[in-house]
Amino acid sequence: MRFIIIIATAITAISILYKWRYRVMNTILAVSFLRRVAVSLSMNMPTLRTKVLPGLFKSQSSHSSY
């Protein structure tokens, strides 16, 4: 019986976190220390550095309105 309650609680918590994932992420990243930790952890992931970062910093096209 206790096992079923633990599983049901875990499923409920996961579903709530999934439903409010962006709100939770914005709340966590609003704290500067946690934001710094999240950035440093993400920079330690080689796939993220090689695939995502070049796309963020590529130059603008010549059709820019500036």
Beta strands, then each sheet from edge to edge (+ up, - down):
end
